[in-house]
């Protein structure tokens, strides 16, 4: 299906208070991640993956840790993570929505 209707597509709870839905082509994936469990005292553990990633902050405030750097972001900001670079987030507001894009597709999400 070439569209994802937000109000009629069920999200999967991937952690307590964290929900994900996605759409993809052969080489590109967009995932919508809703964090409804903020604010957090600590960031999630760092992780890395072989996918290039861009993320749009559609709602809320967070700190993103990319490699050795950290950035405080708010609604409207965008960040990217190169392949294989450790990164994580710390949620600062009650709710955060990220729109993540991955290339290639995250097979582990399917």
Helices and strands as residue ranges (DSSP letters): G 6-8, E 12-15, E 18-24, E 29-35, E 52-59, E 61-66, E 69-74, E 78-81, E 87-91, E 96-103, G 107-109
